[in-house]
């Protein structure tokens, strides 16, 4: 009996592999039939019969394996039922099409219509399968790629954020909903919403607010990736160290679903992790918040092409706006021509990375024209205090990276007119640490990050290496 159960379980898990066979074979048959319709390409007609026969057999095997898979996992019943019946219909229609191509007089006159119906059935069935495994509207989603990768939006003020809805829920949505969301519930566990989280699954409750010293949810996250109970599974996208730290902090504070960050205890590590959520950079958030960007016409193609030929990386921030990110890392020299071209598309540049010793004081005049700039990186450049004062026209600037520069407290004090500036990185700059308190008074509301901090080592950061057995 145990052997039979294992066999059926294995056969069900083969469904994601088997299901691609009928899709590919039947679509190939549809293309062959379409190319040979009305007497065209007669040499293709003999291939239709074996192709549709193979597709029909593969569709039947896919139906069987899909049914066995449905017994081992928990899916949304309504979508699962429709998906199963559509799969059966595809198998039946493919068999009817085979009979029509073979010459059965009842179906032969309608083979082209049947093929079109079959093609539409395959698409809809695949759509339902994608919804079950990858989330709602997976196949036909019209969202831009960056909107599907991550649901997190940079926070205006992390301390005012509701910890669960603004920080924890987006993490769970990106990393957990595929297996524990509204359309699929492995182990009968759903992690979408307070009621579902508190309800738990087959293993019992995953968190018990207030009095749970070691919640099951955290245990699974902190297990080594090679452990079969580790979550997310090692073949899935893993939680970052910052995400693990924030989830652990939320659980340690009682898993409150309504509390704001400022109301919970925070050490320096948590404060830095929360502060990083305010940065609208692709590296830290996985998504750029472009909702506040103005509507712009496309930047001139000839200027962008010229910059690219000079080694400048020019990328769109989003498919929905004509905002650009410019990176000079690959440029071998920064001529006046390059800076002039950058100035000509100044309204389109929102992120600029001009790191390295090629950037000097002569670049400040061009950079000061980038009135839409939100993020400016001048790490390890030769810029001095007097030149940095030319950045005062950049009233939209939010983040400034001066790591490894010769900028002193005199240069920073001159940035007080940048009303939207929230964060300055000065690690290994020429800043006198004794003047930090004075700088904080001159730059209220600005976080001056001096770097040099370390994050705690988590069990998920450690790789266990064992000697080979002799």
C-alpha beads as a LAMMPS data file, in Angstrom:
LAMMPS data file: protein, C-alpha beads

470 atoms
469 bonds

1 atom types
1 bond types

-500.0 500.0 xlo xhi
-500.0 500.0 ylo yhi
-500.0 500.0 zlo zhi

Masses

1 110.0

Atoms # bond

1 1 1 0.000 0.000 0.000
2 1 1 2.806 2.433 0.905
3 1 1 4.540 1.646 -2.376
4 1 1 1.346 2.394 -4.314
5 1 1 0.892 5.716 -2.521
6 1 1 4.480 6.700 -3.312
7 1 1 3.972 5.725 -6.963
8 1 1 0.798 7.802 -7.317
9 1 1 2.469 10.728 -5.550
10 1 1 5.437 10.541 -7.931
11 1 1 3.130 10.279 -10.947
12 1 1 1.260 13.374 -9.781
13 1 1 4.458 15.358 -9.311
14 1 1 5.380 14.503 -12.899
15 1 1 2.396 16.583 -14.115
16 1 1 4.394 19.844 -14.616
17 1 1 6.698 17.845 -16.925
18 1 1 4.050 15.796 -18.737
19 1 1 1.657 18.712 -19.294
20 1 1 4.091 20.450 -21.641
21 1 1 4.056 17.504 -24.050
22 1 1 0.444 17.858 -25.290
23 1 1 0.781 21.645 -25.380
24 1 1 3.812 21.505 -27.660
25 1 1 2.614 18.592 -29.795
26 1 1 -0.933 19.869 -30.347
27 1 1 0.202 23.417 -31.135
28 1 1 2.673 21.927 -33.630
29 1 1 -0.243 20.019 -35.186
30 1 1 -2.320 23.201 -35.323
31 1 1 0.500 25.018 -37.163
32 1 1 0.942 22.137 -39.622
33 1 1 -2.788 22.097 -40.324
34 1 1 -2.924 25.862 -40.757
35 1 1 0.014 25.843 -43.204
36 1 1 -1.549 23.021 -45.234
37 1 1 -5.134 24.343 -45.354
38 1 1 -6.945 24.684 -48.690
39 1 1 -4.494 22.408 -50.457
40 1 1 -1.385 24.415 -49.595
41 1 1 1.871 22.592 -48.776
42 1 1 0.432 19.086 -49.370
43 1 1 3.671 17.518 -48.149
44 1 1 2.729 18.550 -44.609
45 1 1 -0.606 16.720 -44.492
46 1 1 0.781 13.193 -43.814
47 1 1 2.367 14.454 -40.595
48 1 1 -0.957 15.546 -39.083
49 1 1 -2.238 12.072 -38.193
50 1 1 0.738 10.911 -36.042
51 1 1 1.108 14.377 -34.485
52 1 1 -2.519 14.568 -33.352
53 1 1 -2.425 10.949 -32.142
54 1 1 0.661 11.650 -30.027
55 1 1 -0.908 14.876 -28.737
56 1 1 -4.114 13.074 -27.782
57 1 1 -2.235 10.365 -25.866
58 1 1 -0.072 12.979 -24.114
59 1 1 -3.194 14.979 -23.176
60 1 1 -4.781 11.900 -21.596
61 1 1 -1.625 11.159 -19.589
62 1 1 -1.545 14.795 -18.520
63 1 1 -5.142 14.559 -17.261
64 1 1 -4.288 11.464 -15.203
65 1 1 -1.128 12.968 -13.690
66 1 1 -2.958 16.233 -12.996
67 1 1 -5.700 14.423 -11.108
68 1 1 -3.114 12.574 -8.997
69 1 1 -1.343 15.865 -8.266
70 1 1 -4.607 17.440 -7.113
71 1 1 -4.844 14.733 -4.425
72 1 1 -1.473 15.641 -2.916
73 1 1 -1.737 19.450 -2.790
74 1 1 -4.398 21.915 -1.726
75 1 1 -5.599 24.292 -4.444
76 1 1 -8.480 26.694 -4.930
77 1 1 -11.318 24.268 -5.634
78 1 1 -13.221 26.383 -8.161
79 1 1 -10.166 27.114 -10.323
80 1 1 -8.896 23.545 -9.929
81 1 1 -12.239 22.101 -11.035
82 1 1 -12.407 24.314 -14.114
83 1 1 -8.777 23.510 -14.955
84 1 1 -9.430 19.765 -14.694
85 1 1 -12.520 19.849 -16.926
86 1 1 -10.785 22.053 -19.467
87 1 1 -7.901 19.567 -19.569
88 1 1 -10.373 16.732 -20.199
89 1 1 -12.054 18.787 -22.945
90 1 1 -8.686 19.401 -24.616
91 1 1 -8.000 15.649 -24.602
92 1 1 -11.455 14.873 -26.072
93 1 1 -11.224 17.587 -28.746
94 1 1 -7.733 16.424 -29.740
95 1 1 -9.133 12.882 -30.188
96 1 1 -12.028 14.231 -32.302
97 1 1 -9.525 16.176 -34.409
98 1 1 -7.472 13.009 -34.874
99 1 1 -10.589 11.210 -36.120
100 1 1 -11.408 14.064 -38.463
101 1 1 -7.911 14.084 -39.969
102 1 1 -8.067 10.300 -40.268
103 1 1 -11.146 10.666 -42.460
104 1 1 -14.200 10.114 -40.251
105 1 1 -16.941 11.788 -42.280
106 1 1 -18.696 13.276 -39.228
107 1 1 -15.700 15.460 -38.342
108 1 1 -13.589 15.765 -41.509
109 1 1 -15.413 18.843 -42.928
110 1 1 -14.947 20.733 -39.657
111 1 1 -11.295 19.979 -38.881
112 1 1 -10.163 23.604 -39.290
113 1 1 -12.868 24.874 -36.914
114 1 1 -12.098 22.087 -34.421
115 1 1 -8.385 22.989 -34.569
116 1 1 -9.146 26.621 -33.727
117 1 1 -11.348 25.547 -30.792
118 1 1 -8.568 23.231 -29.606
119 1 1 -5.988 26.028 -29.772
120 1 1 -8.220 28.324 -27.684
121 1 1 -8.860 25.521 -25.187
122 1 1 -5.129 24.945 -24.744
123 1 1 -4.531 28.641 -24.019
124 1 1 -7.336 28.869 -21.457
125 1 1 -6.332 25.632 -19.739
126 1 1 -2.730 26.847 -19.546
127 1 1 -3.971 30.135 -18.109
128 1 1 -5.826 28.310 -15.320
129 1 1 -2.782 26.122 -14.614
130 1 1 -0.579 29.204 -14.382
131 1 1 -3.072 30.799 -11.998
132 1 1 -2.954 27.742 -9.725
133 1 1 0.843 27.603 -9.593
134 1 1 1.956 31.205 -10.043
135 1 1 -0.931 33.365 -8.916
136 1 1 -3.933 35.174 -10.321
137 1 1 -3.926 36.141 -14.014
138 1 1 -0.368 34.844 -14.514
139 1 1 -0.582 34.150 -18.260
140 1 1 -2.538 37.184 -19.430
141 1 1 -1.204 39.791 -16.993
142 1 1 -0.557 43.177 -18.610
143 1 1 1.606 44.507 -15.785
144 1 1 5.093 45.663 -16.539
145 1 1 7.802 43.124 -15.624
146 1 1 9.074 45.132 -12.671
147 1 1 5.534 45.313 -11.280
148 1 1 5.257 41.511 -11.176
149 1 1 8.592 40.896 -9.493
150 1 1 7.962 42.580 -6.242
151 1 1 4.939 44.115 -4.539
152 1 1 6.977 46.336 -2.204
153 1 1 6.766 50.099 -2.711
154 1 1 9.387 52.338 -1.024
155 1 1 8.052 53.867 2.163
156 1 1 7.823 57.609 2.646
157 1 1 8.466 57.176 6.386
158 1 1 9.282 53.671 7.631
159 1 1 8.702 54.613 11.255
160 1 1 5.096 55.595 10.482
161 1 1 4.445 52.400 8.489
162 1 1 2.089 49.693 9.766
163 1 1 4.575 46.849 10.197
164 1 1 2.391 44.003 8.944
165 1 1 0.586 45.584 5.988
166 1 1 3.446 47.810 4.771
167 1 1 6.488 45.615 5.479
168 1 1 5.716 41.988 6.354
169 1 1 2.780 41.335 4.018
170 1 1 4.691 42.410 0.870
171 1 1 7.492 39.995 1.826
172 1 1 5.035 37.130 2.304
173 1 1 3.294 38.007 -0.951
174 1 1 6.539 37.831 -2.941
175 1 1 8.027 34.761 -1.278
176 1 1 5.142 32.698 0.127
177 1 1 1.845 33.279 -1.673
178 1 1 2.757 31.020 -4.613
179 1 1 2.485 27.987 -2.308
180 1 1 0.474 29.426 0.593
181 1 1 -1.849 31.949 -1.031
182 1 1 -5.461 32.134 -2.186
183 1 1 -5.012 29.706 -5.102
184 1 1 -2.709 27.101 -3.562
185 1 1 -2.301 26.013 0.046
186 1 1 0.452 23.462 0.613
187 1 1 -0.058 21.772 3.943
188 1 1 -3.451 23.541 4.128
189 1 1 -1.583 26.716 5.151
190 1 1 -2.505 30.173 3.889
191 1 1 -0.391 33.203 4.684
192 1 1 -2.546 35.842 3.021
193 1 1 -4.302 37.829 5.711
194 1 1 -4.406 37.872 9.489
195 1 1 -7.150 35.245 9.918
196 1 1 -5.396 32.712 7.683
197 1 1 -2.012 33.232 9.348
198 1 1 -3.446 32.755 12.817
199 1 1 -5.435 29.705 11.694
200 1 1 -2.318 27.754 10.676
201 1 1 -2.279 24.534 8.661
202 1 1 -1.916 20.781 8.984
203 1 1 1.132 21.192 11.243
204 1 1 -0.871 23.435 13.563
205 1 1 -0.459 27.125 14.251
206 1 1 2.585 28.796 12.692
207 1 1 2.454 31.788 15.063
208 1 1 0.765 32.467 18.386
209 1 1 0.850 36.234 18.981
210 1 1 2.279 37.618 22.222
211 1 1 3.259 34.341 23.929
212 1 1 5.063 32.357 21.216
213 1 1 8.813 32.338 21.999
214 1 1 9.780 30.285 18.916
215 1 1 7.041 30.341 16.236
216 1 1 6.957 27.584 13.641
217 1 1 7.017 30.154 10.834
218 1 1 10.389 31.448 11.997
219 1 1 11.748 27.928 12.583
220 1 1 11.045 26.988 8.954
221 1 1 12.678 30.169 7.655
222 1 1 15.848 29.678 9.722
223 1 1 16.371 26.017 8.812
224 1 1 19.357 25.318 6.520
225 1 1 18.325 25.554 2.827
226 1 1 19.138 21.876 2.244
227 1 1 16.581 20.858 4.904
228 1 1 13.361 19.662 3.228
229 1 1 11.307 21.703 5.728
230 1 1 13.151 24.956 4.968
231 1 1 10.899 27.711 3.660
232 1 1 10.870 28.883 0.965
233 1 1 12.151 25.670 -0.705
234 1 1 15.743 26.042 -1.865
235 1 1 14.720 25.995 -5.543
236 1 1 12.481 29.038 -4.949
237 1 1 13.521 32.645 -4.448
238 1 1 15.013 32.974 -0.954
239 1 1 14.445 35.637 1.659
240 1 1 17.206 38.212 1.946
241 1 1 18.993 38.741 5.255
242 1 1 17.136 42.009 5.725
243 1 1 13.767 40.326 5.155
244 1 1 14.590 37.597 7.682
245 1 1 15.624 40.230 10.230
246 1 1 12.376 42.168 9.777
247 1 1 10.154 39.067 10.026
248 1 1 11.998 37.901 13.156
249 1 1 11.653 41.374 14.692
250 1 1 7.911 41.453 13.962
251 1 1 7.425 37.993 15.491
252 1 1 9.600 38.807 18.524
253 1 1 7.446 41.884 19.148
254 1 1 4.282 39.768 19.329
255 1 1 3.235 39.643 15.652
256 1 1 1.014 42.682 16.033
257 1 1 -1.071 43.228 12.888
258 1 1 -1.918 46.887 13.526
259 1 1 1.141 48.379 15.260
260 1 1 3.298 51.000 13.593
261 1 1 7.064 50.587 13.466
262 1 1 7.663 53.488 15.849
263 1 1 5.568 51.704 18.505
264 1 1 7.788 48.589 18.592
265 1 1 11.193 48.213 20.226
266 1 1 14.113 48.664 17.821
267 1 1 17.838 48.115 18.074
268 1 1 20.364 49.686 15.678
269 1 1 20.092 46.783 13.232
270 1 1 16.322 47.143 12.966
271 1 1 16.564 50.916 12.609
272 1 1 18.988 50.530 9.695
273 1 1 16.831 47.844 8.063
274 1 1 13.758 50.072 8.339
275 1 1 15.638 53.083 7.032
276 1 1 16.693 51.109 3.962
277 1 1 13.015 50.602 3.075
278 1 1 12.729 54.326 2.409
279 1 1 15.296 54.222 -0.389
280 1 1 13.685 54.123 -3.821
281 1 1 16.516 52.117 -5.370
282 1 1 16.080 49.000 -7.417
283 1 1 18.789 47.083 -5.518
284 1 1 17.071 47.433 -2.145
285 1 1 13.391 47.290 -3.022
286 1 1 13.159 45.328 -6.244
287 1 1 10.780 47.961 -7.559
288 1 1 11.021 51.676 -8.231
289 1 1 8.144 53.878 -7.164
290 1 1 7.404 55.910 -10.278
291 1 1 3.898 57.025 -9.338
292 1 1 5.084 60.552 -8.479
293 1 1 7.200 60.998 -11.625
294 1 1 5.962 63.632 -14.102
295 1 1 4.758 62.699 -17.576
296 1 1 7.544 63.207 -20.092
297 1 1 7.974 62.713 -23.827
298 1 1 10.613 60.117 -24.778
299 1 1 14.204 61.323 -24.593
300 1 1 15.860 61.918 -28.008
301 1 1 17.071 58.573 -29.332
302 1 1 20.163 60.057 -30.981
303 1 1 21.445 61.400 -27.646
304 1 1 20.884 58.101 -25.853
305 1 1 22.619 56.177 -28.667
306 1 1 25.577 58.573 -28.571
307 1 1 25.932 58.131 -24.806
308 1 1 25.795 54.343 -25.162
309 1 1 28.554 54.416 -27.783
310 1 1 30.687 56.238 -25.196
311 1 1 30.169 53.415 -22.693
312 1 1 27.427 55.139 -20.684
313 1 1 24.669 52.824 -19.451
314 1 1 21.233 54.377 -20.036
315 1 1 18.251 52.364 -18.809
316 1 1 14.541 53.134 -18.352
317 1 1 13.320 53.155 -14.764
318 1 1 9.926 51.838 -15.810
319 1 1 7.941 50.914 -18.895
320 1 1 5.177 53.270 -17.765
321 1 1 7.233 56.517 -17.649
322 1 1 10.047 57.991 -19.716
323 1 1 12.383 58.365 -16.735
324 1 1 16.006 57.232 -17.081
325 1 1 18.789 55.840 -14.946
326 1 1 22.298 56.767 -16.119
327 1 1 25.459 54.943 -14.998
328 1 1 28.969 56.031 -16.054
329 1 1 30.769 52.959 -14.738
330 1 1 31.809 51.685 -18.197
331 1 1 32.878 55.048 -19.632
332 1 1 36.662 55.128 -20.188
333 1 1 36.727 58.940 -20.206
334 1 1 34.198 61.620 -19.289
335 1 1 34.589 64.322 -21.900
336 1 1 32.770 67.658 -21.972
337 1 1 30.720 66.207 -24.841
338 1 1 29.339 63.451 -22.596
339 1 1 28.372 65.905 -19.872
340 1 1 26.815 68.193 -22.484
341 1 1 24.676 65.324 -23.816
342 1 1 23.619 64.424 -20.261
343 1 1 22.526 68.032 -19.735
344 1 1 20.436 67.910 -22.931
345 1 1 18.271 65.128 -21.437
346 1 1 18.334 66.578 -17.921
347 1 1 14.537 66.398 -17.480
348 1 1 14.597 62.632 -18.081
349 1 1 17.395 61.623 -15.653
350 1 1 16.150 60.597 -12.205
351 1 1 19.036 58.342 -11.114
352 1 1 22.704 59.096 -11.840
353 1 1 25.723 57.035 -10.836
354 1 1 28.973 58.873 -11.576
355 1 1 31.284 56.924 -9.284
356 1 1 35.048 56.839 -9.737
357 1 1 38.023 59.159 -10.119
358 1 1 37.010 60.252 -13.634
359 1 1 34.344 62.481 -12.084
360 1 1 35.752 65.756 -10.812
361 1 1 34.661 69.289 -10.059
362 1 1 34.146 70.018 -13.766
363 1 1 31.144 67.620 -13.773
364 1 1 29.179 69.568 -11.180
365 1 1 27.916 72.192 -13.624
366 1 1 26.274 69.506 -15.780
367 1 1 24.927 67.553 -12.800
368 1 1 23.387 70.710 -11.351
369 1 1 21.099 70.899 -14.413
370 1 1 19.434 67.558 -13.576
371 1 1 16.472 69.142 -11.802
372 1 1 14.529 65.819 -11.630
373 1 1 17.365 63.872 -9.999
374 1 1 16.309 61.692 -7.037
375 1 1 19.385 59.558 -6.483
376 1 1 22.978 60.712 -7.062
377 1 1 26.052 58.590 -6.421
378 1 1 29.496 60.276 -6.405
379 1 1 31.346 57.524 -4.536
380 1 1 35.159 57.619 -4.763
381 1 1 35.153 60.737 -6.966
382 1 1 37.513 63.722 -6.825
383 1 1 34.748 66.201 -5.981
384 1 1 35.597 68.807 -3.327
385 1 1 33.595 70.854 -0.822
386 1 1 33.350 73.958 -3.024
387 1 1 32.099 71.948 -6.003
388 1 1 29.500 70.005 -4.019
389 1 1 27.721 73.288 -3.233
390 1 1 26.723 73.454 -6.907
391 1 1 24.163 70.711 -6.166
392 1 1 21.838 73.192 -4.436
393 1 1 19.496 73.467 -7.499
394 1 1 18.655 69.732 -7.162
395 1 1 15.530 70.271 -5.066
396 1 1 14.139 66.774 -5.818
397 1 1 17.257 64.952 -4.581
398 1 1 16.502 62.294 -1.959
399 1 1 19.694 60.201 -1.700
400 1 1 23.327 61.289 -2.074
401 1 1 26.281 58.891 -1.937
402 1 1 29.632 60.537 -1.054
403 1 1 31.413 57.371 0.065
404 1 1 35.208 57.528 -0.263
405 1 1 35.334 61.209 -1.251
406 1 1 37.242 64.188 0.169
407 1 1 34.031 65.896 1.235
408 1 1 34.198 67.332 4.760
409 1 1 31.580 68.644 7.150
410 1 1 31.889 72.062 5.459
411 1 1 30.566 70.627 2.183
412 1 1 27.727 68.772 3.891
413 1 1 26.627 71.842 5.819
414 1 1 26.040 73.603 2.494
415 1 1 23.396 71.034 1.472
416 1 1 20.838 72.275 3.972
417 1 1 18.818 73.938 1.189
418 1 1 17.936 70.548 -0.332
419 1 1 14.556 70.193 1.358
420 1 1 13.795 66.648 0.104
421 1 1 17.213 65.195 0.930
422 1 1 16.713 62.227 3.277
423 1 1 19.955 60.265 3.282
424 1 1 23.677 60.931 2.761
425 1 1 26.317 58.181 2.687
426 1 1 29.720 59.360 3.935
427 1 1 31.528 56.090 4.687
428 1 1 35.306 56.648 4.426
429 1 1 34.777 60.300 3.483
430 1 1 36.773 63.074 5.145
431 1 1 34.078 63.722 7.741
432 1 1 35.200 64.455 11.276
433 1 1 33.040 62.256 13.507
434 1 1 33.238 64.863 16.277
435 1 1 31.166 67.201 14.105
436 1 1 28.297 64.751 13.552
437 1 1 26.033 66.294 16.197
438 1 1 26.433 69.727 14.651
439 1 1 25.713 68.328 11.191
440 1 1 22.511 66.696 12.445
441 1 1 21.341 70.114 13.643
442 1 1 22.222 71.753 10.331
443 1 1 20.556 68.941 8.338
444 1 1 17.387 68.060 10.277
445 1 1 15.523 65.073 8.894
446 1 1 18.591 63.830 6.999
447 1 1 20.151 60.485 7.940
448 1 1 23.929 60.706 7.671
449 1 1 25.109 57.128 7.218
450 1 1 28.747 56.701 8.256
451 1 1 28.765 52.956 7.440
452 1 1 31.050 50.450 9.067
453 1 1 28.177 48.509 10.670
454 1 1 27.659 44.759 10.539
455 1 1 24.530 42.610 10.476
456 1 1 24.138 39.594 12.746
457 1 1 25.110 36.224 11.296
458 1 1 22.030 34.093 10.644
459 1 1 21.911 30.341 10.293
460 1 1 20.814 30.811 6.676
461 1 1 24.093 32.665 5.968
462 1 1 26.179 29.627 6.925
463 1 1 27.196 26.844 4.581
464 1 1 28.076 23.573 6.300
465 1 1 31.000 21.825 4.600
466 1 1 31.567 18.183 5.517
467 1 1 34.619 16.086 4.516
468 1 1 34.094 13.396 1.922
469 1 1 33.585 9.936 3.289
470 1 1 36.529 7.643 2.604

Bonds

1 1 1 2
2 1 2 3
3 1 3 4
4 1 4 5
5 1 5 6
6 1 6 7
7 1 7 8
8 1 8 9
9 1 9 10
10 1 10 11
11 1 11 12
12 1 12 13
13 1 13 14
14 1 14 15
15 1 15 16
16 1 16 17
17 1 17 18
18 1 18 19
19 1 19 20
20 1 20 21
21 1 21 22
22 1 22 23
23 1 23 24
24 1 24 25
25 1 25 26
26 1 26 27
27 1 27 28
28 1 28 29
29 1 29 30
30 1 30 31
31 1 31 32
32 1 32 33
33 1 33 34
34 1 34 35
35 1 35 36
36 1 36 37
37 1 37 38
38 1 38 39
39 1 39 40
40 1 40 41
41 1 41 42
42 1 42 43
43 1 43 44
44 1 44 45
45 1 45 46
46 1 46 47
47 1 47 48
48 1 48 49
49 1 49 50
50 1 50 51
51 1 51 52
52 1 52 53
53 1 53 54
54 1 54 55
55 1 55 56
56 1 56 57
57 1 57 58
58 1 58 59
59 1 59 60
60 1 60 61
61 1 61 62
62 1 62 63
63 1 63 64
64 1 64 65
65 1 65 66
66 1 66 67
67 1 67 68
68 1 68 69
69 1 69 70
70 1 70 71
71 1 71 72
72 1 72 73
73 1 73 74
74 1 74 75
75 1 75 76
76 1 76 77
77 1 77 78
78 1 78 79
79 1 79 80
80 1 80 81
81 1 81 82
82 1 82 83
83 1 83 84
84 1 84 85
85 1 85 86
86 1 86 87
87 1 87 88
88 1 88 89
89 1 89 90
90 1 90 91
91 1 91 92
92 1 92 93
93 1 93 94
94 1 94 95
95 1 95 96
96 1 96 97
97 1 97 98
98 1 98 99
99 1 99 100
100 1 100 101
101 1 101 102
102 1 102 103
103 1 103 104
104 1 104 105
105 1 105 106
106 1 106 107
107 1 107 108
108 1 108 109
109 1 109 110
110 1 110 111
111 1 111 112
112 1 112 113
113 1 113 114
114 1 114 115
115 1 115 116
116 1 116 117
117 1 117 118
118 1 118 119
119 1 119 120
120 1 120 121
121 1 121 122
122 1 122 123
123 1 123 124
124 1 124 125
125 1 125 126
126 1 126 127
127 1 127 128
128 1 128 129
129 1 129 130
130 1 130 131
131 1 131 132
132 1 132 133
133 1 133 134
134 1 134 135
135 1 135 136
136 1 136 137
137 1 137 138
138 1 138 139
139 1 139 140
140 1 140 141
141 1 141 142
142 1 142 143
143 1 143 144
144 1 144 145
145 1 145 146
146 1 146 147
147 1 147 148
148 1 148 149
149 1 149 150
150 1 150 151
151 1 151 152
152 1 152 153
153 1 153 154
154 1 154 155
155 1 155 156
156 1 156 157
157 1 157 158
158 1 158 159
159 1 159 160
160 1 160 161
161 1 161 162
162 1 162 163
163 1 163 164
164 1 164 165
165 1 165 166
166 1 166 167
167 1 167 168
168 1 168 169
169 1 169 170
170 1 170 171
171 1 171 172
172 1 172 173
173 1 173 174
174 1 174 175
175 1 175 176
176 1 176 177
177 1 177 178
178 1 178 179
179 1 179 180
180 1 180 181
181 1 181 182
182 1 182 183
183 1 183 184
184 1 184 185
185 1 185 186
186 1 186 187
187 1 187 188
188 1 188 189
189 1 189 190
190 1 190 191
191 1 191 192
192 1 192 193
193 1 193 194
194 1 194 195
195 1 195 196
196 1 196 197
197 1 197 198
198 1 198 199
199 1 199 200
200 1 200 201
201 1 201 202
202 1 202 203
203 1 203 204
204 1 204 205
205 1 205 206
206 1 206 207
207 1 207 208
208 1 208 209
209 1 209 210
210 1 210 211
211 1 211 212
212 1 212 213
213 1 213 214
214 1 214 215
215 1 215 216
216 1 216 217
217 1 217 218
218 1 218 219
219 1 219 220
220 1 220 221
221 1 221 222
222 1 222 223
223 1 223 224
224 1 224 225
225 1 225 226
226 1 226 227
227 1 227 228
228 1 228 229
229 1 229 230
230 1 230 231
231 1 231 232
232 1 232 233
233 1 233 234
234 1 234 235
235 1 235 236
236 1 236 237
237 1 237 238
238 1 238 239
239 1 239 240
240 1 240 241
241 1 241 242
242 1 242 243
243 1 243 244
244 1 244 245
245 1 245 246
246 1 246 247
247 1 247 248
248 1 248 249
249 1 249 250
250 1 250 251
251 1 251 252
252 1 252 253
253 1 253 254
254 1 254 255
255 1 255 256
256 1 256 257
257 1 257 258
258 1 258 259
259 1 259 260
260 1 260 261
261 1 261 262
262 1 262 263
263 1 263 264
264 1 264 265
265 1 265 266
266 1 266 267
267 1 267 268
268 1 268 269
269 1 269 270
270 1 270 271
271 1 271 272
272 1 272 273
273 1 273 274
274 1 274 275
275 1 275 276
276 1 276 277
277 1 277 278
278 1 278 279
279 1 279 280
280 1 280 281
281 1 281 282
282 1 282 283
283 1 283 284
284 1 284 285
285 1 285 286
286 1 286 287
287 1 287 288
288 1 288 289
289 1 289 290
290 1 290 291
291 1 291 292
292 1 292 293
293 1 293 294
294 1 294 295
295 1 295 296
296 1 296 297
297 1 297 298
298 1 298 299
299 1 299 300
300 1 300 301
301 1 301 302
302 1 302 303
303 1 303 304
304 1 304 305
305 1 305 306
306 1 306 307
307 1 307 308
308 1 308 309
309 1 309 310
310 1 310 311
311 1 311 312
312 1 312 313
313 1 313 314
314 1 314 315
315 1 315 316
316 1 316 317
317 1 317 318
318 1 318 319
319 1 319 320
320 1 320 321
321 1 321 322
322 1 322 323
323 1 323 324
324 1 324 325
325 1 325 326
326 1 326 327
327 1 327 328
328 1 328 329
329 1 329 330
330 1 330 331
331 1 331 332
332 1 332 333
333 1 333 334
334 1 334 335
335 1 335 336
336 1 336 337
337 1 337 338
338 1 338 339
339 1 339 340
340 1 340 341
341 1 341 342
342 1 342 343
343 1 343 344
344 1 344 345
345 1 345 346
346 1 346 347
347 1 347 348
348 1 348 349
349 1 349 350
350 1 350 351
351 1 351 352
352 1 352 353
353 1 353 354
354 1 354 355
355 1 355 356
356 1 356 357
357 1 357 358
358 1 358 359
359 1 359 360
360 1 360 361
361 1 361 362
362 1 362 363
363 1 363 364
364 1 364 365
365 1 365 366
366 1 366 367
367 1 367 368
368 1 368 369
369 1 369 370
370 1 370 371
371 1 371 372
372 1 372 373
373 1 373 374
374 1 374 375
375 1 375 376
376 1 376 377
377 1 377 378
378 1 378 379
379 1 379 380
380 1 380 381
381 1 381 382
382 1 382 383
383 1 383 384
384 1 384 385
385 1 385 386
386 1 386 387
387 1 387 388
388 1 388 389
389 1 389 390
390 1 390 391
391 1 391 392
392 1 392 393
393 1 393 394
394 1 394 395
395 1 395 396
396 1 396 397
397 1 397 398
398 1 398 399
399 1 399 400
400 1 400 401
401 1 401 402
402 1 402 403
403 1 403 404
404 1 404 405
405 1 405 406
406 1 406 407
407 1 407 408
408 1 408 409
409 1 409 410
410 1 410 411
411 1 411 412
412 1 412 413
413 1 413 414
414 1 414 415
415 1 415 416
416 1 416 417
417 1 417 418
418 1 418 419
419 1 419 420
420 1 420 421
421 1 421 422
422 1 422 423
423 1 423 424
424 1 424 425
425 1 425 426
426 1 426 427
427 1 427 428
428 1 428 429
429 1 429 430
430 1 430 431
431 1 431 432
432 1 432 433
433 1 433 434
434 1 434 435
435 1 435 436
436 1 436 437
437 1 437 438
438 1 438 439
439 1 439 440
440 1 440 441
441 1 441 442
442 1 442 443
443 1 443 444
444 1 444 445
445 1 445 446
446 1 446 447
447 1 447 448
448 1 448 449
449 1 449 450
450 1 450 451
451 1 451 452
452 1 452 453
453 1 453 454
454 1 454 455
455 1 455 456
456 1 456 457
457 1 457 458
458 1 458 459
459 1 459 460
460 1 460 461
461 1 461 462
462 1 462 463
463 1 463 464
464 1 464 465
465 1 465 466
466 1 466 467
467 1 467 468
468 1 468 469
469 1 469 470
